[in-house]
Amino acid sequence: MAISNVSSEKKIQDITKEGNKNMIRIIKGSIISILITLILLTIYAALLSFTNVSENTMVPVVLIITGISILIGSSMSSINIKKQGMLNGGLVGLIYVLLIYVLSSIFFVGFEINFNSILMIIVGIVTGMIGGIIGVNMK
Protein backbone atom coordinates (compact mmCIF):
# COMPACT_ATOMS: atom_id res chain seq x y z
CA MET A 1 0.00 0.00 0.00
CA ALA A 2 2.77 2.46 0.91
CA ILE A 3 4.54 1.94 -2.42
CA SER A 4 1.30 2.55 -4.31
CA ASN A 5 0.68 5.85 -2.50
CA VAL A 6 4.26 7.01 -3.15
CA SER A 7 4.00 6.27 -6.86
CA SER A 8 0.60 8.00 -7.06
CA GLU A 9 2.00 11.08 -5.33
CA LYS A 10 4.99 11.05 -7.70
CA LYS A 11 2.65 10.91 -10.73
CA ILE A 12 0.60 13.81 -9.37
CA GLN A 13 3.78 15.84 -8.79
CA ASP A 14 5.00 15.08 -12.33
CA ILE A 15 1.67 16.13 -13.83
CA THR A 16 1.68 19.33 -11.76
CA LYS A 17 5.24 20.18 -12.82
CA GLU A 18 4.40 19.58 -16.48
CA GLY A 19 1.27 21.72 -16.16
CA ASN A 20 3.31 24.55 -14.64
CA LYS A 21 5.88 24.29 -17.44
CA ASN A 22 3.12 24.44 -20.05
CA MET A 23 1.57 27.50 -18.40
CA ILE A 24 4.95 29.24 -18.40
CA ARG A 25 5.36 28.36 -22.10
CA ILE A 26 1.90 29.75 -22.87
CA ILE A 27 2.63 33.01 -21.03
CA LYS A 28 6.01 33.33 -22.79
CA GLY A 29 4.33 32.71 -26.14
CA SER A 30 1.79 35.44 -25.40
CA ILE A 31 4.54 37.88 -24.42
CA ILE A 32 6.52 37.06 -27.56
CA SER A 33 3.38 37.64 -29.63
CA ILE A 34 2.77 41.02 -28.04
CA LEU A 35 6.39 42.10 -28.54
CA ILE A 36 6.28 41.09 -32.21
CA THR A 37 3.01 43.00 -32.57
CA LEU A 38 4.54 46.13 -31.04
CA ILE A 39 7.50 45.97 -33.40
CA LEU A 40 5.39 45.38 -36.51
CA LEU A 41 2.82 48.03 -35.57
CA THR A 42 5.62 50.55 -35.01
CA ILE A 43 6.93 49.81 -38.51
CA TYR A 44 3.41 50.13 -39.93
CA ALA A 45 2.88 53.43 -38.09
CA ALA A 46 6.10 54.76 -39.61
CA LEU A 47 4.91 53.69 -43.05
CA LEU A 48 1.61 55.48 -42.49
CA SER A 49 3.42 58.62 -41.34
CA PHE A 50 6.18 58.85 -43.92
CA THR A 51 4.66 57.33 -47.06
CA ASN A 52 1.46 57.54 -49.03
CA VAL A 53 0.05 54.33 -47.55
CA SER A 54 -3.69 54.81 -47.08
CA GLU A 55 -5.27 54.67 -43.63
CA ASN A 56 -7.94 52.43 -45.20
CA THR A 57 -5.40 49.59 -44.90
CA MET A 58 -5.40 49.80 -41.12
CA VAL A 59 -7.96 47.08 -40.23
CA PRO A 60 -6.60 44.37 -42.56
CA VAL A 61 -2.98 45.16 -41.68
CA VAL A 62 -3.70 45.00 -37.94
CA LEU A 63 -5.47 41.65 -38.43
CA ILE A 64 -2.53 40.31 -40.45
CA ILE A 65 0.01 41.57 -37.91
CA THR A 66 -2.02 40.02 -35.09
CA GLY A 67 -2.25 36.69 -36.91
CA ILE A 68 1.46 36.58 -37.74
CA SER A 69 2.44 37.55 -34.19
CA ILE A 70 0.24 34.93 -32.57
CA LEU A 71 1.34 32.29 -35.09
CA ILE A 72 4.99 32.91 -34.23
CA GLY A 73 4.40 33.13 -30.46
CA SER A 74 2.28 29.99 -30.31
CA SER A 75 4.74 28.06 -32.49
CA MET A 76 7.62 29.05 -30.24
CA SER A 77 5.67 28.13 -27.11
CA SER A 78 4.79 24.68 -28.47
CA ILE A 79 8.17 23.63 -29.87
CA ASN A 80 9.31 21.78 -26.73
CA ILE A 81 6.10 19.90 -26.05
CA LYS A 82 5.10 16.58 -27.57
CA LYS A 83 1.30 16.88 -27.54
CA GLN A 84 -1.63 19.27 -27.18
CA GLY A 85 -0.12 21.90 -29.46
CA MET A 86 -3.55 23.00 -30.65
CA LEU A 87 -4.68 23.60 -27.06
CA ASN A 88 -1.49 25.42 -26.04
CA GLY A 89 -1.50 27.55 -29.18
CA GLY A 90 -5.18 28.38 -28.79
CA LEU A 91 -4.49 29.49 -25.21
CA VAL A 92 -1.64 31.73 -26.43
CA GLY A 93 -4.05 33.36 -28.88
CA LEU A 94 -6.80 33.68 -26.29
CA ILE A 95 -4.50 35.23 -23.66
CA TYR A 96 -3.09 37.63 -26.27
CA VAL A 97 -6.55 38.78 -27.38
CA LEU A 98 -7.88 39.07 -23.82
CA LEU A 99 -4.87 41.13 -22.76
CA ILE A 100 -5.24 43.44 -25.78
CA TYR A 101 -8.95 43.95 -25.05
CA VAL A 102 -8.42 44.56 -21.34
CA LEU A 103 -5.78 47.17 -22.13
CA SER A 104 -7.99 48.71 -24.83
CA SER A 105 -10.92 49.00 -22.46
CA ILE A 106 -8.71 50.67 -19.85
CA PHE A 107 -7.09 53.20 -22.19
CA PHE A 108 -9.89 53.96 -24.64
CA VAL A 109 -13.17 55.50 -23.52
CA GLY A 110 -16.17 54.06 -25.32
CA PHE A 111 -14.44 50.79 -26.17
CA GLU A 112 -16.93 48.21 -27.40
CA ILE A 113 -17.04 44.74 -28.87
CA ASN A 114 -18.02 44.93 -32.54
CA PHE A 115 -17.59 42.85 -35.69
CA ASN A 116 -13.88 43.69 -35.98
CA SER A 117 -13.37 42.70 -32.33
CA ILE A 118 -15.04 39.34 -32.86
CA LEU A 119 -13.00 38.83 -36.03
CA MET A 120 -9.82 39.60 -34.05
CA ILE A 121 -10.77 37.05 -31.37
CA ILE A 122 -11.38 34.38 -34.01
CA VAL A 123 -8.14 35.20 -35.85
CA GLY A 124 -6.23 35.11 -32.56
CA ILE A 125 -7.50 31.74 -31.43
CA VAL A 126 -7.37 30.05 -34.85
CA THR A 127 -3.86 31.27 -35.69
CA GLY A 128 -2.77 30.30 -32.19
CA MET A 129 -4.09 26.77 -32.74
CA ILE A 130 -2.35 26.54 -36.13
CA GLY A 131 0.89 27.84 -34.60
CA GLY A 132 0.61 25.30 -31.80
CA ILE A 133 0.24 22.49 -34.31
CA ILE A 134 3.25 23.78 -36.25
CA GLY A 135 5.32 24.12 -33.07
CA VAL A 136 4.59 20.58 -31.86
CA ASN A 137 5.58 19.15 -35.24
CA MET A 138 8.87 21.09 -35.55
CA LYS A 139 12.00 19.10 -34.83
WOCORZI-V970769 format. One record per run of one state. SS is the DSSP state (helix for helix, strand for strand, loop for the rest). FROM is the first residue (numbers start at 1). LEN is the number of residues. If there is no record, write none. Layout:
SS;FROM;LEN  SS;FROM;LEN
This chain:
loop;1;1  helix;2;49  loop;51;4  helix;55;24  loop;79;6  helix;85;23  loop;108;7  helix;115;23  loop;138;2
